[in-house]
Amino acid sequence: MSSSITAADLTDIVAAVGPTIFSYLPVGSLLNGISSSLLVNKIFRGAILEYLQEAACLSFSQCPHLRKINDDQLIRLVQRMLGDSTCLKTKQLDLSKCRKLKGEGVIFCLKSMPNIEKLSLSSATRFHITGNNFNDPSVMAAMKHLKHMDVSGCSKLNTPEICCLSSNLSGSNIRVLDFSGCSTLIGDDAAVSVAEHCHNLESINVSGSRKLTTFGVTIIAFVCRSTLRCLSLRGCESVKLTTLLYSHAREFPVNQLLQWWYSGEDISVLRHNVMEGNNNDNSFITRDYVDVVIAALKRIVDGPVFTTEQDESERLLGLCKEYEERWTNHYGWVDRRGEQPLFGRLEKLDISDSYPIFCLSDPELAGVVAIISWFNRGKLREINLSGLSISPYAVSSLALASGSRLQCIEVSYLRVTGDFRVDQTWVSLMDEIGVSVCELDLSCCNALIDNGTNFSEMNNLRSLNLDHLLIEDYNMAVLLSSTKRLLHLSVHGCSKLEVSVLTKAKAINPHLELLDLDVRDAFMDVPLSTIRDAFPSLLKLNNRCTAMGTSRIKQHQQNYQWRVGARERNSRGSNKRKRGESLNARESRVVASASMSLNCCSLQLTGFSKAGCTVQEMFGCKTCRIEFDRFVCMTCSKACHTALGHEVFSIGYGPGYCDCCILSKCMCI
C-alpha cells in the first residue's frame, strides 16, 4: 500500500464496508498495534480506527478470528479505537459467539459506548456478571439507553446473575430481553426482578427455564400488560397458564359479554358495548366466535370451581397487584390499572412443549387460548402450540378471533382432547384463517386433520409442512392446483402420498414455483429427475441443494461479500486467480452478479435455509411489525418498505431468510 494514501481517500470505501469491516482486516496488527508497513500501512490503520469511532454498528461475530477474542484483547482494541476521544458512537454491538469473554471486556465497551442501544452476547458461554464491576456508574449510565439485550445461551447466567443484570437496567428503555438457553435453574426471583426493573418490555424469551413457575410468568405478563407483544415459554414445564388466567378471567369485565349472550341481541350491540372507546378493528367479534368464547368462559365464570385452583389463582393475582402497587409508589410509575388485561397486546405466543394446557381429567380448565384471544382482541399473528394437548375449543376460538390477522401457525405433534368431529374443527379453522395464513406447520398432527381435509382456501400459503401425515393424493392435488404463492413444501414421511401428484399439479398450475421441496419417504412413483424437470426453480430437493441452489447460494455470498468489501475466495479457499483470468474479469463478474440481484428478494437466492452461508444484512419494519427474530433483506427493506414510507430499522447481520413475503406484501419475489 502506498504511503501517499490519506485518511480522506478511504472515507467512501470504509463507509461502504459497514460493521463487517473486522471480517477481512489484518486483525492482529489492530490488536497489538504493530505498525510495520509490511503488515498494514499506518495511515490506513489510522483511517480505519477513525472510522470505527463513528460507526453505529460493530460486529465481532462475523469473523472467526475475532470470535476467539478475550477480555484483554477486546479492551486493547477498544482503547485503540478510542484514540484521543472519550467515547465511541456505537449503538449496536454484536459479541455473539465470543466464547472467551468473561465480562471485563464487555464492561469496558459499555463505559466507552454511552449511547449503546443493542447488545448481543448470544452463546458467550463464559460470560457472567458476579465478580465484574457492573455497578460502575458509567456502566449503569450506558445501560439506561439499552433497548435490546440478547444473552441467550449464556449458560453461566443463573437467577442471582439475572437479578443483578435487570437491576442495572432499572430506569432504562429496555424493550427486548432474550434469556433462552441460559441456566435451566432460572426461577421466579429472576422474573420478579425483571418485572420490577423492565416494566416496559415488548418481548421476552425465557425458553428452557424449567424452574420458572406460573407466578414468574404472571408477574411479568401482569406488570408489562400494556406493552408485551411477544412471549416465548417453550419448554417451561412448570408454567400452567390455566392457573395464570383463572382468576384474571373471572375478574376482568366479562359481564357484558355474558349479558349479551343471554339476551339474544344482535352482534353489533356487543361490538359497540365491549369495544367502546377502542380504535381496534372489532370485526373479529362474530356470533360463532362469541359462542366458542362463552363455552370456555362459562366453565370459569359460572361453572363449578375447584377450590385449590381458585385459591392459587387468586393468590397469584393478589401478589401481582401488591408488587405493582409497591413499585408504582416507589418508582413513580404511571398508574396502568384498567388500561389492558393480561396479554392485551400480544402478537406472538410460543408455548410449545410447555406444561399441557388442557387435561382430560380437568375439563373445567379448557379454553385458555380462547380467553387469550378475547383479552387481546384477536391481535395474534404468530402462535406455536407444538407438543401440547389441546381442546377443540382452543383451535376454533383461535381461528375465529384472529382470522385475517393470524399468519404463522405451528401445531406439530399436537394432541387433541375431547369428543368432537375432526372435520368440523378443521373447517372452522380453515374457514377463518385459510385465506390469510402464510406459514403453516402441521407435522405429525393426524389428530387434527383427516382424509376429508380441505386445503382449497389456503391461497396465500408460502410455507407448508405436512411431515408424517396420512394425507392422500386428492387433498394434495386440490391444494397445489389452487395455490399460486407456495414456495416451500415438506411432505417428508407421507407414505400414502404419490409424488406424481406434484408433477401433475405443476402441469395444471403453471404459477407453482417451489423453491424448497422435501418428498423423502413418500411413495416415489416417479424418479427425482422428473421432479427437477417439473420444478426448475428448486433450490433444495430432499434437504439437498440442487445445481441451481448451489449456484444461487454462491451468488448470494458473492453479492454479500461485494457489498461489505470482503475478498472473494474460491472453493479451495485460495485467493489466487484462475489461469488466464485477469483481476478485472473477476471483479466485473462479482459486480455483475451483485447487480443482477438488486431488485431480487434474497429468499430467491437462499431459499428457506438458516445455514451460515445465508448471512446477510437484516432489517426490521415497525410498520409491518416484522421484528422479534424476523427480518427483511436489504432489497426488500428499500423497495417494499422504505419506498412506501415505513419505519425501517437495522437489526444487524446474521443467517436466515427474508420474511417479507410471509409477513408483508413482497414486491421483489
N, C-alpha and C positions, 0 to 999 in steps of 0.2 A: 504494500500500500504506500502510495506516495506521501511524503511528509508535507506536501503542499496542500493537502486536503484540509479544509477548515470545518469547524463545527457547523457553520451555517449551511454548508453544502449538503449536509446529511439530514436536514430537517424533514424534507419531504419523504426521504427513504425511510427514516425511522418512524415517522408518523404513519406510514402505510403498514409497518410491521405489526404494530399493536402489542398487546401484552405477551404474545408468544415469542417475543424477542429473545428470551432466555433459551429457547429451544435450539438455537443454532449459533449463539455467540461462543467465543472461547471462554467458557465459564471459569476455568482455573485461573486465568490472568485477572479476571474481575474480582475473584475471591481473595487471591493472595497479593494483588497489587503489583505483580511483575510488569515492568514497563518496557521490556525488551522489544525492539521493533520486529524481531523475528516471530514473536508471538502475536502481538497486536499493536497497532500504531497508537501512540499515547494520545494524540489529538482525537482519534476515532473513539478510543475508550472514554475519553472525557465527554465527548458528544453523547455517547450512549448513556452514560451515567447522568448527564444533564437532562436528557430526555426522560429518564426514569423518575427524576424528581417531580416531573409534571404529569406523569402517566396516571390515569384514573384507575387503571386495572393492571394488576401484576399477577401473573400465573406461574407457579412453580411446578404444577402437576403435569405439564406437557413434556417436560424434559426428564428423561430417565436419570441423568446425572444429578440434576437439582433435587430429585426426589430422595436422594441419599444425603442431602444436606443436614447437618446437625445444628444445634443452637448457636455454637460459637461461630460457625461459618455464616449462618444467617445474620448474626449481629454484625460481623465484619462487612458483609455485603451491603447491608442497610446503611452502615456508617459511611461507606464509600459513596453510596447513592446520595446521602445527605450532603456530603461535602461541607461547605460553609453555611448551608441553610439550617434552619432549626426544625423543619418538618417536611414531610412528603405530602403530595396531594392525592395520594391513593384513596380510592373509595371502595374498591373490590380487591381483596387479597385471597388468592387461592393457594393453600398449602396442602391440598389433598394428597394423600399417599406419601407424605413426607414422614416416614415411619421412625426416623431417628430424633424427631423433635420431641422434647420433654416439656417445654413450656417457657424457658427463659428467652428463647428467640422470639416467641410469639409476643411476650410482654414487651420486648424492645420494639417490635414492629408497631404495637398499639401505641407506645409512647411517641413513636415517630410519625404516626398517621392519625392525627387528631380528628380527621373528618371521615374515617372509615365507616362504611355502611353495610358491607357484606364480608363475612369472614368464613372461609370453608376450611375445616380441619378433618374432613372425612377420611377415615381409615388411618389417621395418625395414631397408631396403636400404643405409642409410648407417651402420648400427651396426657398430662394430669395437671391438676390445679393446686392440690395440697403441697405446701412447701415452696410454691412460687409466689412472688410478690404481686398478686393480682389486686391487692388492696392499695397499691400505689395511687395517689391522687391523679396523676397524669393518665394512668391506665384507665381508671374509672371514668375520667372525663371523656376519653376516647370512646369507651363503650356506651356512653349515652347516645351516640349517633348511630349505633348499630341497628339495622333493620332486619338483617337476615344472618343467622348463625347456624352452621351445619357442623355438628360434632358426631355424626353418625359413624359407627364403627370404632369410636374411641373407647376401647374396652376397659380402660382404667378409670373411666368416669363412673363412680358409684353415687349413691344418694348424697353423702356429705359433699362430694365434689360439685354435683349439680346444684345443691343448695347454695354453695359458695359462688358458683358462676351466676346463678339467677339473681342473687343479692347484689352482685356488681352491675347487673343490668337494670337495677331499680331506677325508675325515672327515665328510662330510655324509650326510644321509639320502636323497640323490637317488635317485628310482625311475624317472623317465621323462625321456628325452632325445630331442629331435627335431632332427636336423641335415639333414633332407631339403631339397633345393633350395639348400643352401649352395654354396660353391665346388666345382666338379667336380674340383678338384685335391686335395681332401682325401685323405690317404693313410694308410699304416699307422702312422706315428708318432702321428697323432691317435688312432687306435684303441688303441694301446698306452697312451697317456696316460689315455684314458677307462677302460680296464680296470684301470689302477693305482689311480685315484682314485675310481672309481664302481663298486665291485665288488659292489654290491647292486642293480644295475639290474633292473627288471622289464620295461621296454620301451625299445627303441632303434630309431630310424628313420634310416637312412643312405642313403635312396633317392637315386639320381643321382650317387653318389660313384664315378666311373669309375676313379679311381686307386687305390681301395681294393682290395687283393688278398685272396686266400684267407687269408693269415696274419692280416690285420687283423680279419676276421670270426671266425677261430678263437680268437684271444686273448680277445676279448670273450665269445664263447659259452662258452669253457672256464672263465674266471675267474668268470663270472656264472651258471654252470650250475645253481646251486641256487635262483636267483631269476628268471631270464629267462623271461618269459611271452609276449612279443610281439617279433618280429623282422621288420623290413621291409628287403629288399635290392633293391627294384625298380630295375632299370636298372644294377645293379652288375655290369658286363660282365666285370670281371677276377676275379670270385669264382667258384671252382669247388668246389661242395660235395662232389663226389666225392673230391677230394683231402683236404678237411677231415675227412671221415668215414672214409676208407680205413683208416688206422692205428688210429683210435679203435674202429672196429667189430671189428678184429682183437684189440685188447687188452681191450675191455670183455667181461666174462664171458659168452660165448655157448656155452660147452662143455655146460652143462646142456641148453640148447635142442637142440644137435646130438645129444647122447647120447639124449635122449628121442625124437628123430625116428628115430634108427637102431633104438631098442629096440622101437618099436611099442606102447608102453604107452598107457594111457588118458589123455585130455587133462587130467583132474583132477590127475594126478600132476605134470604140468608146471606147472599153476596153483599148486599147493602149493609146489613147489621153487623156481620162479623168483620168485614173488611173496611168499614167506615173509617175514613181518615188515612187509609193506606193506599199509596200510589201504585202498589204492586199489581200485576195482572192477576185477576181472580177468575179467569176463565176456566181454571182447572177445577173449580167447585161445581161439579155436576151431580146429578141425582145419584148416579151409580157410585161415584167416589164417596159421597157422604154416607151412603148405605154401608159401604165397607168400613169406613172410619167409625161409624156408630157401632157396628158389630164388634170392633176392637175396644172402643171406649167404654161401652156398656159393661164389659167384663171387669173394668176397673172402677167405673163410677157407680154403677148400680148393682153389680153382681156381688156375690159373697166374697168376703175379703179374708185372705189368710193372715192371721194376726201377726205372725212373725215377719212376713214380708211387708206388711203395712207399717209396723213399728220401725223396722230397719230403714225403710224408705223415708219416713217422716223424720227419723233421727238424722239421716244424711242431709235432707233439705234444711233442717233446722241448723245444723252445723255450718252449712254453706252461707246461710243468711247471717249467722253470728260472725263468721270470718269476714264477710263482705262489709258488714256494718262497722266492725272494728277497724278494718283497713281504710274504709271511706273516711272515718273520723281522723285516723292517724295521718293519712297522706293527702287528705283534702280532695278525694276523687269526686267527680260529678255523680250525683245520685242517678242510678240506672234502673231503679225499681219500676216495674211496669213497662219498661222500654221494649224488651224482647223476651220470649220464652227460651228455654233451652233449645239449642240447635236452630234458633230462629233465622240465622243467615247461612246455614250450612249448605255448601255446594258439592263437596266431595267427602265421601264417607267410606272408609275401609275398615270393616270389622271381620275380615276373613280369618278363619282358623282361630277365632277367639272363643270365649265361653259360649256354648249353644244358647241362642236367644230363646228358642221355643222348645218346650219339653212336653212330651205326650202325657206325662204324669201331672202336669201343671197347666191345664188349658186356660185358666183364668189370666195367665200372663201372655197370651198370644196377642200379636198386633203391634209390636214395638215399632216396626218400620212404618206402619200406618200412622202411629202417633207422631213420629218424627216428621213424616211428610205433611201432617196437619200443622205442626208447630212452625215449620219453615216455609209454609205456603207454596209448596211444590217447587222449591229452588234447586233441588238436587240435580246435578249434571253428570256426576260420576258416582257409581256405587260398586263396591266389591263385597259380595256375600259368600264367597267361596268357602266350602268346607263346613257350612252351617246346616243345622236342622231348622227348617223354616215352615211357617204356616202359609197356606194359600192366600189368606187374608193379606199377608205382607206383600206377596207378589202382585196381587190385584191392586191394592191401595197404592203401592209404589208406582205402578204403571198409570193409574188413573190420576194421581196427584201431579206427578212430574211431567207426564205426557210429552209435549213437544220440547221440553227442556232437557230431558234425560237423553244423553248422547253416548255414554260409555257404561256398559254393564258387564260385570264379570260374576258369574254364578257357577263356576266349575265345581264339581263334586258336591253340589247342593243336594240335600236330602229334604224331601217334602213330607210334612206330617199331616195327619188328619184325614178324614174321609171327604174326598172331593173328586170331581171329574177332571182328568188331566186336560182334556181338550178345552173345557170351559175356562180354566185358569190361563191356559196359553193364549186362547183367543182374546181374553181380556187384556193380557199383556201386550200382544201384538197389535191389537186394535188401537191402543193408546200410544205406544212408543215405536211401533213398526215404521212409521213414516219418518221419524227423526233420528232413530238410533244409528250411530255411525260405527261403533266398535262394540262387538258382542262376543262373549266367550261362554259357551255352553258345554265345555268339555266334561265328559263323564257325568252328565246330568240327565240320564234317561228317565229319571223320576218326574221331570218337569215337562217332557215332551213325549209324544208317541208317534206312530206312523201316520197319523192324520194331521200332523203339524203343518201349518200353512205359513210359508215364508214369503208369500207373494207380495205383501205390502211393504217389504223392507227395501225400498228403492234407494235409500241413502247410505246403505252399508258400505263402509270402506274396508273393514277388517272383520272376519268371521272365523271363529274357532269352534269346530264341532268334533274334536277328537274323541274317539272311542264311543260314539253314539251309534245306536242301531237305526240310523236314518237310511231310507231306501231311495231308489233311483227317482221315483216320481217327485218326491219332495225337493230333491236337489235340482231336478230339471226345471221345476217351477221357479225356484229361486234364481237360477242362472239365466233363465230366459227373460226375466223381468228386470234384473238389476243392471244399471249402466255405470255404476261407480265403484264396484267391488275391485279392490286391489290385492287383498291378502285373504287367502282361503286355506284352512288347515282341516283336513278330514283324516288325519292320522288314526289308524285303527278302526275305521268304519268298515267293518268286514262285509256288511251287506250291500255296500255301495260299489257299483261297477264304474270304473274310471272312464269308460267310453261315454258316460253321461256328460262329462265335462267337454269332451271334444265335440259332441253333437250340439251341446248348448252354444258353443262358440260359433258353429255354423249358422245357428238361428239368430244369435245375438252378436253382431259384429262389434258392438260397443264394449264387450267384455275384454278388458286388457289387464290380466293379472300380472302383478309383479312378483308375488311370492305364492307358491303352491306346495302343499305337503300332502301326498297321497300314499304315504307308506302304510303298508299292511291293509290297504283297501283291496278290492277284487280287481287285479290287474288283467283285464281282458284286452287291453291294447298295450303296445310297447311304449316305453318312455319317450322314444323318438317321435312318436305320433303326438304326444302331449307337447313336446317342444315345438313341433311344427305348427300345432294349433295355436299356441300362445308364444309367439316370437319375442314378446316383450319381457318374458320371465327373467328375473334376476336370480332367483333361487328356486330350485326344484328339489323337494325332499330334503330340505335343510342344507343343500349344497349349492354353491354358486355355479350358475351356467356360464358359458363363454361370454354372453352378454353381461352377466353380473360381474364377472371378473374385470371386464373392460370398463364397465361403469364405475366400479369402486376405485379403480386406478385413476380414472378421470377425476373422480371426486377428490382423491388425495392430491392429485396434481393441482387442481383448482385451489384447494385449501393452501397448499404449500406456496403456490404462486401469490396468493393474496397476502400471506403473512411473511413472505420473503425467505422461506426456508429453502435450502438446496434440495433439488430433486435427486433421489437415489434410485439406481436401477435395482432389479430384483435381487442382485447379489450383494447389494449394499455398497457398491463401488460408485465413486463419483466420476470415474473415467468415462470419456466419450467412446461411443462405438466406433469401430474402424471406418474411416471415410466420412464421419459425421462431424460437421462443424458446430462450434458453440452456438452460432446464430441460428442454425437449424433446430437445435434442441430448444433454445429459448422461444423461437417462433411457434414450435409445436405446443409448448406449455401454455403460451399466451393464447394461441388459437383454441386450445382445449378449454381454457378458462372463459374465453369469450363466448364459447358455444353454450354455456350454461347460465349466462347472465339472466335469462328470462325463464329459467327452469328451477322448479322446486327441488331441493336436494333429495327428496324422497324418491325421485325417479333415478337417482344415482346410487343411493344407499339401500333402497328397499326398507323393509321393516326390521332392520338389524340394529342392535345396540353394541356391536363389537367395537374394539378400539380403532379400527380403520375408518370408522364413521365420524371421527372427531370433526367438529365444525363450530362456527360461531353460533351462539344461542341467544335468542331474543324472546322477550315476553310481551304480551299485549294486554294491558289492563282493560281496554275497551271490550275485547273479546273474551276476557278472563282466561287467557292462556298463561298459566303460571303454575307453581307448585308441582314440580317435576315434569312439566310440559313446556315445550318451546317451539318457536318457528325459526326457519333458516333465514339466512341473510337476505336471499332474494325475496322470499315471501314477506319479510318484515318491511321491505321497501315497497313492493308492488301491491301487496294485499292489505297492508295496514297503515304504514306511514303516508302513502299516497292518498288514503281515504281520511286522513286526519286523526287516526287512532293514537292512543297514548302508548308508545312503544318504548321499552327499556332493555338494556343489555343484561343478560344473565351471566355471560362468560363464555367459556369454551368447554366442550365435552362431547362424548359419544352419544349417539341416539339418532332418532329420525324425526323429521319435521311433523308437527301435529296440526299444521294449518288446515289440511283437508279434512281433519277429523272434528276439530272444534271451531272451525271457521269456514268461510267460503273461499277456498283457494282458487286463485286465478292463474296459477303458474304450473298446474299439474297437467 
